[in-house]
Amino acid sequence: MGNIKIILADDHQMFLDGLASLLSQLQDVEVIATANSGREVMEKLTGLSPHLVIVDINMPVMNGLETTQEIKARYPQIKVLGLTMENDLHLVKAMLEAGASGYILKNTGKTELELALRQVMKGEPYLSQTISNQLAQNLLRNFQQKNEFEDPLRSLTERELEILKLIALEHSNTEIADLLFISPKTVETHRKNLMRKIEVKNSLGVYKFAVKHKLLEE
């Protein structure tokens, strides 16, 4: 394919010049044009045939999202790599849905920048390591929340679990209060909360829940 021909788009000229200089140091990479807005990118695409457009998300006239959509609609063969300071996952999702092949942050170093553009040119998606880590954390958090939702036991506090067992053993609120050295009113509040969490309506439901989860065997 020869050199990877790139158009850079960013509304901050100093950053644009620095990025162009950085890319010029990479083997087989050629910056054939720069632009300060999405509209300028589209104008330059009429006379140039880049392999890749690296586009800032926040630009005047046409932002990076709009520019990506327009590039992919008119020149589907051209790869687009989003570049921004924003690590908002909603924005990442929007860029990928618009057709971008990757998304990197402006604090990305030379090594990761080269990795990103070469991976994108091979037809593989690329996300900045920071964004990938954030996505992994969100996935793990969602998984944990899902487990808590599916297993009511995970949502109970230690005190609620303690009171649940005593209710299942047919202790009254007053008796539980005396055993735990708290007020009957506090016991009643815990009782309501735990019954809501385990989705039962009465003491019999609490007992069945305790038996099902083998809480009375401990």
N, C-alpha and C positions, 0 to 999 in steps of 0.2 A: 504493500500500500504506500510505501514511502513515508515521508514525514506526516505526523498527525497534525492536521491544520486546524487551528483553533481561533475562534473569535471570543474576545473577552468583553463583558458588559458590566460596568459599575459606574455609579454617578459620582464617586469620589476619585478624582483624577490621580491623586498621589498613590492611593491604594492600587489603582489600575496600572499605573506605571511600574509599581513595585512587583505586582503579580506577573506582568509581562516580562520583566527582567528575570524573575525567578524561573519562569517557564522556559526562557531562552537558554537556560543552563542545562536543560534536560535533553538527552539524546533523542533524535528523531521527532522533536516537537517544534512546531513553527506557529507563532502567533501572527496571523495574517491580517488581523484588524482588531480595533478596540472600539467600544461604543459607550456612551454615557446614558443611554436610555433604551428602553425596549423598542421604541419606534426606530431609533437609529440602527439597532440590530437588524430589524426587518428590512430596512432600506439597503443595508450592506449585503444582505443575503441575496438580493436580486442580481448582484454581479460577482459574488464569491461563492465558493463551494467548500465550506469547512466540513470537517468530520465531526467537530464538537463545538458547542457553544457553552461557555462557562458564564452563567448569568447570576448577577446579584438579585436577591429577592425584592429588596426595597429600592425601586428606581422611579423617577418621575415619568410622566406621560403614559408609559406602559410598564407595570411592575413585572417582576420576574415570573410570577405565576401566569399572567396574561401573555407574556412573551413566550413562555414555554408552550402554552396551548396553541398559540399561533404558529410557532415553528413546527410543532408536530403535525398540525393540520395541513400545512403547506409543504413541508419538507420532512416527511416521516423518517427518512434515512439519516437525518442529522441527530446526533446524540446531544442531550442537554444535561449539564451538571449544575445543580443549584449551589450557590455560594452565599453565605450570610452569617451574621452574628447571632441570628435567632435559632435557638434549639427547641422551639415550640413544636411538639410532636404533631399538633393539628396542622401546622404549616408544612411539616415534612410530608404528612399524608396527602395534603392538597397538591404539593409539587409532584409527588409520585403519581397521583391520579391524573395530573395534567400531562404526564408523559416523560417526566425527568427520569434519567437513568441512575441518578445519584444525588446526594445532598451532603455537602461538607461545610464546616464552619470556617470563618475567616482566620481563626487562630491556628488553623491546620499548618503543620510544618511541611517542608519541601518533600520529605520522604513519603508522608501520607498523601500529599497532593499528587505526586507521581503515581503512587499506587492506585489512587482513585481514578485518575484519567485513563490509565492503562487497563484497569479492570472494566471500566465503562466501555472502552473501545473494543474489548473482547466480547461485549454483549452481556456482561454481568453487572448486576446492580451494586452500588456502593453507598454505604452510609458512614459518616464520620464515626470514629470510635466512641466519641462522647455520646452521640445520638444512639448508637447501638447499645451502649451500656444503659442509657435511660430507658430504651424500649424493653430491655431485658428486665430491668427493675420493675417497670410497670406490669410486665407479663407476670412476674413472680408475685407482685402485690395483688393482681387480679385473681391469680390462682389461689392465693391464701384466703382472700375474701370469699371466693367461691366455696372453698372448703369449709369456711366458717358458716356460710349460708346453708350448705348441705348438711353439716353436722352441728346441731343446736348446742351440743356440749361445749364447743369451742367458743361460743358467744357468752357463756355464763362466767360470772366472776367467781372467785373462790368462796366468797360469802354466800352468793346465790346458790352455789352447788351444795354448800353446807346446809342451808335452809331447806333446799329441795329434799335432801335425804331425810331431814327431820320431819318434814311434812309427810313424806312417804311412810314414815314410821308412826304416823297418826298423832304427832304432837300438835297441840294447839298453838296459836300465836303467843299466848301468855307463857306457855311452857318453853317454847323456843326462845323467847325473850329472856327468860330466867337462865336457860342453859348457856346462852351466848353473851349474857350481860349487856343486852341492848333493849331498847324500848319496844313494846308491842307494835307501836306505830311504824317503827323502822322495819320490823319483821313484815308487817302488812305491805309496805312499799316494796320490799324485796320479793315477797310472794307474788305481787302483781307483775313485777318486771320479769321474773323468771317464768311465770306461766305464759306471759306474752311471747317470750323468746322460744319456748318449747311448744307453743301453740296448743295448750290444753286449757280447759275451762274450769276444772275443779280438782279437788284433792285426789279423786280416783284417777284422773288423768295424770297427775303428778306421780302417783304410785306406779301406774303402768309404764310411764317413761323411765322411772328408776329401775324397774325390773328389766325392761327391754335393754337398757344400757348397763345392767349388772352393777348398779351403784350401791345396792344394799349388800353386796357380797364382799365389799372392801372392808 
